[in-house]
């Protein structure tokens, strides 16, 4: 990695509106990271400006014009530092990640590159885990490097023009449970529909904007509209592209009704033809196969996901999807009576992911169930064989 000779220093840039209850925790988490903090207030009716200013931020007032790229670009001239980290109000960095990011900017960052950071959400009620996605949040402050797009705004066009590459950093921006608030999700979805419609009216339809519409209608439980937009996105997306994969994800979760599993399974098989090693598709297929009692095929699908599964980090995904695949593979082997194979699969998984609480907990449960099975077997045999009292004592001492 090339180290730039440019001066070091980081600005945290935030676009905020009616975020007084959120922005304080964000600013507190980057207190020792940023050389400057600039907040673009896009028409708040609460004390967002005052809260940000009291925390040391410089506040710029801006008239919101339904354009996120326009808002970000309006903030750029007010930034003095050579590096920019974009955060949303309510997002935080853990102290360890903030310290690592500061060191990276000071010692290693290359101003010829931009950088992805992980954005993570906690699990919602009933979910098996939280999700994460890679977002381009860190870049040099250089003239001409600007955003495009009313919604899902992106630096990609500028990066291409400057012949710049993007690199992933193993650092996480954490979101809160607020992301799962139904009213907040609905308001955000309606806003995104409005902005995507404006973008399409101005620039014409693209797979990305149609996926945006599909995602928004899906959040509003408007599944027919969501399905329509995801199918149109499929038609416009380049083969094997991120936009194509997102459209497949959207369609799989938009098919309504209790009897949708056959249609979902067929669609998943079609998607796997283009993305044969996508871990989320393989795990979804394993679930569909299991629900239709195709156990051997389900076991095979989970096994491939665990061993060879890949993740497109620029789409929302379960960060421990391979561990989930190992867990599902193990459970199905157990259900099929292949106890030794299940134990071997689980131990191999733990060797690969020794810190996985999911797999360690499963091993503990597996051992407990095996001990229970031994006890049941002994009791059943004892009804016929009348074991010696010493044998019963030894077994009892192991309980």
N, C-alpha and C positions, 0 to 999 in steps of 0.2 A: 504494500500500500504506500503510495506516495504521500509524503508529508508536505503540506503547503507551507510556504514561507510567509504567508499573509498573517497579519495580526490576529490574535485569538480573542475570543469574547463571544458570548451567546446572548441573544435576545429571545425571551419567551413571548410569543405573539398570540393573542387571544381575541377572538370575535365573540362578543357577548351581548345578550339582550335579556333583560329581566332575570338576571342570574345572581342576584345578591346573596342568595342562600347557598350558592355553589362555588362562587369564584374564590372565596376566602380559602377553602381547603386546597384548591389548585395552587394558589399563590403561596400558601404555606409549604406545600410539598417541594417547591422549586426555589425556596428562599435562598439557599446556599449555592444554587446552580447558576442563576442568571445574572449577567452583568446589567441587564435592563429588562424591564417588562413593559410591554405596550399593549393596551387593551383598546379595541375598536368597539365603542358602544353604539349599537345600531338602533337606538330609539327606545331605551329602557324606560319603564314607568315606575321602577322601584329604585333602590339605592345602589344599583350595580356600580355606577361611576364613583360614588363616595366610598364604597367598600374597597374597590380596587385602588383608589388613590391613597386611602389610609394604609394600605398594605405596601405602598411604594411604587405602584404602577403609574405610568404615564397614560392618561386616558384621552383618546381621540373620539370626538363625536362624529357620527356618519349617518346620513339619511339612507336607510335601507331601500334598495331598489330591486329586490327579488333576484339577486345575483351574487352567489357566494364568491365566484372568481373576482367579480368587481370589488367586493368588500376586502378580500385579501390583498388585491393589487393596490387598493386605496391605502392600506396600512403600510405597504412596503416603503414608501418614501419617508416615513416617520421613524424607521428603524436605523439606528446608527451602528450597531454591532455587525461584525463580519459573518456571523452565523445566526440562523433563525431556527427555533424549535416552535412548531405550531401545536397548541393545546386547545381543547374545548373546555369551557367552564364546567367544573365537576370532575374532570380528569386529574389524576394524580400520578406522581412517580414515587416509588418506594425510595427511602433514603439511600439504600445501596445502589440502586439503578441511577439515581440522580448523581451520586458521586462518580460512578463509572462513566456516565455521559459527559460530565464536566472534564474528566481526565481525557476522554476520547477527543473532545473538541480541542482541548489545549495541546495535545501531543500527537494526535494521529489523523484527524479529519483532513480529507483531501477536497479542496474547493472545486475540483473537477468532477466530483461525484455528489449525488444526493443519497439520502439514507432512509430506509424503511425502519420503523419501530413497530413492535407488536402492540396492538390495542386489544385489551382483554375485558370481557364482561363476566361477572359472577354468574353461577347457574341460577336460572329461575326455578320456582317451585315445580317439582316434578321432572326436572331435567336431570340427566345423568352427569352433566358437567357444564362448566362455563365454556364460552367460545372466545376465539381470538381471530384477528386478521392483521395482515401487514399493511401499514399505511405509510406513505411517504411524508414524513413529518420534519425531517432535518435537512437543511440545505444552506449553501453559501448565499450571502446577500450580494448578488451581483446584478448589474443593470441588464435588463432584457429577460431575466428569468421570472416569468409571470405565469399566472394561472389562467386556465380556460374552462368555461362551463358554468352555467347558472347553478347547477346542483351536481354532486359528484365531481366537483372541480378538480382539475389535475394540472400538474406541471409537465406532463409527458411531452406535449408539443414543444415546449421550451427546451427540455432536456435533449430531445432529438435535434433541434436546431443548433444547440451548442455541442452536440456530439458527446453528451455526458451520460454516464452509466449510473445505475442505482444499485446500492448494496444494502444488505440486511444487517441490522445490528441486533444482538441478542438481549435487548432491553425492552421493558414492558411499560406501557401507559395503561393505567388501571381505571376502568369506569366503575360506577357504583350500581347498586340495585335499582336505582332510579330508572335505568334503561328498561326495566320490565314493567314500569308503571303504565297501565293500559291507556290512561288519558294522554300521557306524554307521547306514547307510541302512536296514538291516533292523530294527535296534532301534528307530529312530525311527518306522518304519512300524507296527510292532506296538504301540508306545505310542499312536500316533494312532488306530489302529483301536479300541483300548480306550476312549480318551477320546471318540471320535465315537460309539461305541455307547452310552456312558453319557449323552452329550448327547441322542441321539435317544430313548433310553428315558425321559429326564426331560422333554424339551421337544417330542418329535415330530420327524419327518424334515424336513429342509430341503435345498434344492439344494446349499448350501455344505457341509453335513456329508456328503452323499452324494458330492460331489466329493472331499472329504477321504478318505473310505473308498476311492473308486476310485483315487486317487493312491497311497494306502498299499498296496493290493493289487497295483497295478501295480509298485511298487518291489519287492515280494516275488515278482514274476513270476507272480502268480496272476491270469492274464488273464481267465478267465471271470467271476470275482468282480468284477474291476475293471470289465469291460464292463457287468455287471448294475447296478452302482452308478452308472456314468456315464449309462446309459440312464434310470434312475430320476431322476437329477438333471435330465436334459433335460425330463422330464415335469413337474417341480415348478418349474423355473426360469422366470422371466418372459421373454417374448420379447425378443430383442436385448440381453439382460443379460450382464454379465460371467460370471455363473454358467452361463448357457447356452453361451457361447463356451468356457469351461473344459471343460464336458462334451464338446463337440465335439473339442477338442484331445485329451482323454483317450481318447475312443473311437477316434480315428484312430491312436493309438499303442498301442491295446490289441488291435486285430484281429490275431490270430495267423496264422502260416502263410506259406509262400513264395508262395502264390497269392492273397494278400489284396489285391493292388493294385487289382483291379476294384472290390471292395467299398469300399476306402478312397477310390477316386476318386469313386464314387457318393455316399458320405457327405460328401466334401469339397464336391461340387457342391451338395448340400443345405445344408450350412453356409454356403456363399457366398451362397445366396439370402437369408439373414438378415444376413450380414456381408460384403457385396459387395466391400469394399475392405480387408479384413483381410490384411495383408502375409504373415503366416505361412500362412494358408490358401491364398492365391494361389501362394506358392512351393511349398507341398506339392502343390497341384494341378499346377503345372508339372512337378514331379518325376514324378508319377503318369502324366501325359500323355507325358512323354519315355520312360518305361519301357515304355509301350505303343505307341511309335513314332508318336504323334500330334504330330509335330514343330512344325507351324505353330501348332497350338493351344497347345503348351507355350511357344513363343516369345511368343505373345500374353499368356499368363498371367504370365510373368516380366516382360514389358514393363509391364503394368498394375501389378504389385507394385512395380516400380522407380519408376514415375512417380507413382502415386497411392496406394500402399500405406500403410495406417495400422496402428498398434500399440496394443493395450490394455496400458498400462504396468502395470496391476495384476495381470497374469498373466505368468508366466515367459516370456521371449522373448529372441531373439537381438538384441542392441542394434544390430548392423550388418545387419539383415535386408534393407534396401533396397540396400545395397552387394552383398550376396549375390545379390539378384535381378538387379542389373546384370551381375554376373559370369556368372551362369547364362545370361542373355539373350545376352551376348556370345559365350559358348562355343557355344551352339546355332547362332547365326548363322554362326560359323566352320565348324561341322560341316556346315552346309547349303551351304557354299561362298559365302556372302554376306560376303566379306572386307571390302569397303568399308563395308558397313552395320555390321559387327562393330566395326571400328576407330572409326567415328563414334559408336556407342553407348558404347564404352568411354571415349572422350575426353570425351563429354558427362558421363559418370558421374564422371570425375576432376575435371571442372570443378565439379561439385556437392560432391564429397567429396575435396578436394585432399590431405588427410592420410591417405587410405585406403591402407594398406600392401597390402591385398588387391588393389585395383585397380591400383596402381602396379606391383606384381609381375606382374600379368597382362599389363599393357602391355609390360613388358620381355620376357616370354615370347612375346607375340604378335609383337613385332619380330624376335626371334630365329627364330621359326618362319617368318616371311616371308622372312628372309634365307636360311634353309635351303632354302625352296622355290625361291628365285631360283637358288641354286647347282645344285640338282637339275635345274631347267629348262635352265640353261646347258649342263650336262654332257650332257643328253639331246639337245639341239639340236646340240651340238658333234659328236656322232657322225655327223650327217648334213651339217652345214654347214661343218665345219672352220674355225672362226673364226680371224681374224688373230691372230697372236701378241701384238700390242699389246693387243687386247681381252681376251685371257686374262690378261695381266698386270694390267690395271686391275681386273678382277674379283677376282683373287687378292689384290690389295692391300686389298680391302675385307673380306676374311675375318677 
